[in-house]
Amino acid sequence: MMVNRWWVYQKERFPVLKHGLPIAVFSVSAVSYSVLVHGRRMPSIAAMVVAFVSVFLFFLQMRIADEFKDFADDARYRPYRPVPRGLVSLRELGWLGVGTAIIQLLLAFWLSPSLALLLGLVWLYFGLMCKEFFVRDWLKGHPLVYMLSHLVYVPLINLYASACDWLVVGNVPNAKIFWFLAASFFTGTAIEIGRKIRAPEAEEFGVETYSAIWGRGKAVVAWVWVLGLSAIATSIAASQINFTTPVSWLLGILLASVVGVGWLFLQKPLTKRAKLIEAMTALWTLLVYLCLGIVPLLLRL
C-alpha cells in the first residue's frame, strides 16, 4: 500500500520522530536567540511554527537530493536501500520535494511576504549544492572543500529560521547573530564528520567515510578540533545574551567527554564505540542549541 511504502521509507531514510526533536530545538533556538539579541521578551507562536516546519522540510529536501545524487552508487554498492530496491521511485521523491517547497513558500507568505525573498536565497544555494556548484569532479577530488561548501547550508538555514523573528518584526539582523550561525556551522561540521567515522569492520566498499579517506586517527582529531571551534563560537554567542557562565561549565564537561570518547575509539575501534562518537555529537548539538536559545529565554520569563 502507498501509505505503508512511505512509512517504511521514512523509517529507513528520514525517521520523522528521531529527526523531529532536534530539528524543533534547532529551529526554536534560532528564533529564541534572535529575540534575546534584539532585546524582546517572547517570540510569536507563529514564528516558531513556521521556523520548525520550514527547517524540517529543508532537511527533508536534503535527503531527497541525496537520493538523486547517490542513486548510481546506491544501485551499485547499496541495493538494499529503498530507492534501488524499488520501494519508492525518484519521480515520486521529486514530486514530494516540489510539495515541500510549495508548503515553505505558502508559510513564508503567510508569516511575512518579505520572508519569501530570503527563502529564495536559501533555495538558490540549495540548487547550487545539488549541481555541485558546476564543478563536481573538482569537488570530488577535494573532499574537505566539498564538505565545507555543503555545510554552509546549515547556518543559512539557521539564518532563515531566525528571520522568522527579526525579519517579520521589521528589524535587520543583529550582528551578534553571526556567532550563533558560526556555532551552528561548526556543530554541523562535527555532525558530518562524526557520522562518517566507522570501525574497520563497518566500512563499506564504495562508501566514502572520513575514517577511510583520512584514516581513523586524523578523522577523530578533526572531530575533536571542530567541536573545540564549536565551543569557542558557542561561548562567544552565549556572551552576547549574558549566559556565559552556565554555558562555559557545560562546554568544559562536554569537551572532556569528547576527548574521552575519541580516545576510547582509537584504543579499540569497535562499531559500538564509533556509534558513541555519533551519539556524543548529537548530545553536544542538542545541549548547545538549548543553551543558546530556549533555556536562557525561559529563564528570563
N, C-alpha and C positions, 0 to 999 in steps of 0.2 A: 504493500500500500504506500501511497505517496507520503503520508504523514510519518509512517514508520521509517521510510528511507531517510528522510531528513532528520529524524530523531537519532538514527544511527550515525549519520554524517556528523552532526554537531557533537555527539558523544566522543567520536574519534578525533575530530579535527578542530573543533572550536566549542568546547564544553561551556554552555551558557552559564551554569551556576558557578563553575570554577573560575571563569573569567569575569563574571558579573560583579563580584565583591571588590576585587582590586581595581576594576575599572570605575566602579562607583566611588571608591576612595580617591582615586586618581583625579577624576573629574570634579568632584565636590571640593576637594582640597584646592584645586586651581581656582575655583570660584571664591572659596573662602579666603585664600591668600590675597586675591585681588581686593576683596572687601577690607581686609586688615590693612594693606598698604595704602589704601585710599581713605582710610580713617572713618569708615562707616561701621555700623553695628551688625547688620544681618543681610545676607544675600536673599534674593527672592526665591521662592519655591520654583517658579517658572524657569529661572536661570539655571538652577541646579538640575532640573529635569531635562532641559534642552541640552545642557552640557553632557550629562550622563548618556542620554540616548545617542547624541551625535558622536561622542567618543567611542561608545560601544560599536557603533556602525563603522567608524573609521578603522577600528581593529579588525572587524569582520571583513571589511573590504581588503585589508592587507592579506588576510588568509585566502580570500578568493583570488587575489592577484598572484599569490604564491602558487596556487593550484595551476594557473595558466603557465606561469614561468617554469615550474618544475615538472610539467606534465611529461615531457620526453624522458627526463631522468627517472621519474617515478615509474613510468611504464617499463623502463629497462631494469632498474635496480630495486624498486619498491612496489611491485604489482599488487601487494596486499592492501595498499591504500584505497580509499573509497572511489576516487575517480578512475584510476587504471582498472579496477575490478568491475566497473560499470554500475556502482551503486547510484551515483549521480553523474550527470554529464557536465562538460564545460559550458555548454549552451545554457543549461539550467542555472549554473552558478553565475554566468554572465547576466542573466535576467535578474537574479537575486541582487547582484551588485547594483544594477540600474535602479531597482526598487529601493535599496538603502539610500542611494543618492537623492532620490525624489523625496524621501522622508526627511533627510537632513535639510534639503532646500526649503521644504514647507515649514519646518520648525524654525529655521533661520528667519524667514519672512514673518512668521508669527511673532517671534520674540522682538526682532528689530530688522527691518529691511537692510540696514547697513551691514548687518552680520553676514548677509549673503555674499558681500564683496570679499570678506576675509575667508569665507568658505571656498570661494572660487580660487583664492590663493593656495589654500591647502590642497584643493583638487589638482591645481596646476603642478605642484611639487610631486604629488602622488602620481600624476600621469608621467612626469619625467622619470620617476623611480621605476615605473612599470616598463618604460622604454630603455631602462638602464642608462639614462642620460645620453643616449645615442652613441655610447662608447662601450658597448657591452664587453667586447673582447678585451679591451684595455682594463676595465674594471675587474674582470675575472682574473687577470694576471696580477692584480694588486688588491688582495683580499682585505687588507686593512682599510684602504681608501673606500672600497666597496661597502664595507660595514659602516664606516663613519658617514658616508653620503646618505645611506638609508636611515641612519639613526637621527639625523637632523629632523626627520619627520616627527619624532616623539615630542621635542619641545614645541614644534609647530602646532601639533595637536593640542598641547597644553596651552599655548597662546590662544588658540580658538576657544578652548574651554573657559579660560579666564576672561575672554572677551564677552562671554555671555553675561558677565557682570559689568566690567568697565565700559565696554562699548555701548551697551544698552542704556546705561545711565548717563551717557554723554560725556564720559571722561576720555582722555588719552591715556595710554598705558603708562603707569608709573615706572620709572627706570629701575626701581627696586625689583620689579618682576623678573628682570634679567637673571637674577641669582636663582630664583625658583626654576626658571627654564634651564639654567645651567645644571642645577641639581637633577632635573629630570633627564637631561641628556646623558650625564654620567651614570645615572641609575639605569637608564635604558641600555647603555653600553654594557654595564655589568650583567644585566639580564641576558643580553645576546651572547656574551662570552660564556657565562655560567651554564647556560643550557646546552652549549656545544663543547663542554668538557666531559669526556667519556672515559670509562675504564677500557683497557685494551680489548677485553672480550666483548664489549658493547659497540665497538667501532664497526661500521658497515661499509662495504666496498661501494664506492660511488657517492658516499655521503661525506661532505666536507665539514669536518669539525675542527675547532681550533686546537684541540689536543692532538689531532692528526697533522694539521698544517704546521703549527708552531712547535709541537712537542708538548708533553704534559707539563713540564716544569715552567716553560715560558707562558703557557696558557694560564696556569694558576697564578703566576706572578702578575700577569697582565690583569687578571680578575681582581686581585688584591689591590693593585695600584689604582685601578679605575674606581673601586669603592673608596679608596683614600681620597681621590679627587671629588667623588660624590660627597664625602664627609666635609671637605673644605667648602664646597659650594653650598651645602645644606647649612653649615654653621653660619655662613655669611647671610644666607636667606633668612635664617632664624633671627639673626641680629636686626634685620630690617623690621621685624614685628615684635621686638623686645621679648624674645623667647629663647635666648641664648643658653642659659644655664641648664634647663632640663634637656635640651637637645644635645648639648656638649656631653653630658653624662651618658645619655643614651648612645651617642656615636662612639664614645670610648669603649663601652661594653660591646657594642656590635663589631667594632674593628678588631678587638681582641678575639672575639668569636670567629670572625672571618679568617684571621691568621691561623687560628687553631684548626678550623675545618680544612683549609688549604693544606696545612702540614700533614694532617691525618691522611688526606687523599694521596699526597706524594709519597708518604711512607708505605702505604699499601693501596694502590689504585684499584679499588673494587667498585662495582656498579653502585652499591648502596652508599658508598662514600661520595661518588660523583653526584648522586641524587641529593646528597646532603648539601653539596655546593649550590645546586639549583634551589633547594629549599631555603638556604641561608640568604640567597639573593632575594627571594620572594619576601621573606620576613623583613629584610632591610628595606625593601621598596615600600611595603605596607606601613612600617613604622615611620619612615621618613615623611611620607605624604600625610599621615595622620598628624605628625608633629609640626608640619609646615602649613596646616590649614585648619583642619577640623577641630583638633584639640585646643589650640590657642583661641580659636573663635568661641568655642563652648565655654572656656574658662572666663572669657570677658563678658559673658551674658549675665 
